[in-house]
Amino acid sequence: MGHTQMLLAVAGLKEQGLNERVAKLASGDWSSFPPNERVGLLFAHKLTRKPWDVRRSDLDVLTAHMGRERALDSIWYICWCNYMTRVADAFQIPLEAENVFAEEKKPMK
């Protein structure tokens, strides 16, 4: 199970809603998301793919849409996720087959 899927499941999305949301996220077409989410997704994508290109203007846009505290939380979380992904990749740690936080352990599709 991908970490995005697991986190969305922990947040309470049922399997169909989870699969639809993951498909939207993976498509790269985030136009149906609210503006603050879209800004966050674009920032996360840029920070993940080209962190050297992040500018003060990117931070200003993120802060304008999310507020200072949520922007800071987002930056911290994006960096932490990127770090964990790189550590897991370096050690070739596979993703979990199931949501380890689910009350009833059943594999996600």
C-alpha angles and dihedrals in degrees: 000000000000118000092240090055092047093050092048090049091050087050088059107262113147119229098267094046090044093052092047093050093047090049090052092048093048093048092067090224101115096162092115092058120093114265096256092051091046091052090048093050093048091048092048090049092050094045090049099045103031111011091166089064095058108116136187088258089061090053091047092053092047091049092047091055100038107024124245098283097047091044090053091047090050094050092048093048094046090051092047092050091049090049093049092047092052092048092048091047092049091053091038092235110174123228117259115268091220140025102273090198096055117113090222110042108224127144117257118230 
